[in-house]
């Protein structure tokens, strides 16, 4: 850890509440851009606990980015939710009968 960063992180304290909550100092939240609702990953290691933002598995997408992606696989009429639920149920039953579930 660079000397400036170590100095910046020294002297800040917080307390664990009766509910197990910890308040992060505003300067830390601001420096990392953590606002209310930010999801943090907790790592408990031999040297202490660290917080970090979890890596996103998939980048955020918009409907227009993915609309029509299945066109090469299915070119029939749109299916209803009921038809899709029936198909999923039939596949689960088929796999169950084969001992898969």
MARVEXPA-988924 format. One line per 5 residues: number of its first residue (from 0); their letters; for each residue z, x, y of C-alpha. Coordinates in steps of 0.1 Angstrom, whole numbers, plus 5000, padded with zeros to 4 digits. Each point is the difference from the previous one (the first is absolute). Layout:
<lumvexs>
NUM) a) Z:X:Y  ... $
</lumvexs>
This chain:
<lumvexs>
0) xxxxx) 5000:5000:5000  4990:5015:5034  5029:5009:5023  4991:4974:5026  4998:4973:4973 $
5) xxxxx) 5034:5010:4986  5016:4999:5034  4984:4966:5007  5015:4986:4968  5035:5014:5005 $
10) xxxxx) 5029:4980:5014  4986:4965:4993  5024:4979:4979  5000:4965:4987  5024:4980:4978 $
15) xxxxx) 4995:4979:4969  5010:4964:5006  5019:4979:4975  4966:4985:4990  4987:5035:4993 $
20) xxxxx) 4978:5000:5031  4993:5031:5020  4987:5000:5036  4975:5027:5008  5003:5015:5035 $
25) xxxxx) 4974:4986:5024  4986:5035:5007  4993:5005:4963  4984:4965:4997  4979:5007:5031 $
30) xxxxx) 4989:5034:4989  4987:4986:4967  4987:4968:5013  5023:4979:4978  5004:4965:5013 $
35) xxxxx) 5018:4970:4985  4986:4992:4966  4987:5035:4993  5003:5007:4962  5016:5033:4993 $
40) xxxxx) 5001:5018:4967  5034:5015:4990  5002:5032:4980  5034:5011:4987  4999:5037:4993 $
45) xxxxx) 5024:5029:4994  5001:5009:5037  5004:4964:5013  4982:4968:5007  4966:5000:5017 $
50) xxxxx) 4981:4971:5016  4962:4999:5002  4972:4975:5004  4985:4993:4966  4964:5009:4994 $
55) xxxxx) 4977:4970:5001  4983:4995:4967  4971:4982:5016  4989:5001:5037  5003:4968:5019 $
60) xxxxx) 4970:4978:4996  4985:4970:5018  4984:4970:4982  4966:5010:5014  5004:5035:4985 $
65) xxxxx) 5002:4986:4965  4981:4967:5002  4973:5000:4973  5012:5030:4981  4998:4981:4967 $
70) xxxxx) 4964:4989:5006  4986:5027:4975  5023:4986:4973  4998:4962:5006  4971:4982:5016 $
75) xxxxx) 5009:4964:4992  5016:4972:5020  5034:5006:5016  5029:4991:4977  5030:4979:5009 $
80) xxxxx) 5036:5012:4998  5005:4975:4971  4970:5015:4981  5014:5035:5006  5035:4990:4988 $
85) xxxxx) 4985:4984:4969  4980:5032:4992  5030:5022:5005  5021:4977:4977  4973:5000:4973 $
90) xxxxx) 4998:5039:5001  5038:5003:4997  5000:4977:4970  4971:5019:4985  5018:5033:5004 $
95) xxxxx) 5033:4985:4987  4982:4988:4969  4988:5036:4994  5036:5013:5004  4994:5016:5033 $
100) x) 5028:4982:5018 $
</lumvexs>
